[in-house]
Amino acid sequence: MSNTKARLIAKVREAYAPNAFVEVTIWHVPQPVRGSAHSYKYRLAYVVSNECVLRYDNEQGKGDHRHFVDGETAYEFSSVGQLYSDFLTDIKIWNRWRLR
C-alpha cells in the first residue's frame, strides 16, 4: 500500500461572462477512483445564473461522466488536457444552443 497522498493539480474559479463562471478542480491520486482507470479525481463545472449547466466529474463508483443539458453520459477520459479541451468545447456548444 502506498503512503503517497493526493496532489492538487488545478483549482481555478474564473469568470467566463458577467453571469457565468468556470470552476475546475483536478487532483492526482495515488490510486484510481473506483469506476475510473486513471489516477485523477476531477470536477469541472460551468455555472450560469447560479445554475450548474455543465459538469464533468468522476464521482466514486460512477466513473468518468458528464452532466449536460439535463442528462448524464459516460465520458472516455484520455488525458487531463483532452478533458479540459472537451469541457471548453461543450461550453461553446451550450452557449450557442442557449442563444438559438
PyMOL commands that set and color helices and strands:
alter all, ss='L'
color gray80, all
select helices_A, chain A and resi 80-98
alter helices_A, ss='H'
color red, helices_A
select strands_A, chain A and resi 7-17+20-28+40-48+51-57+65-68+71-74
alter strands_A, ss='S'
color yellow, strands_A
deselect
rebuild
show_as cartoon
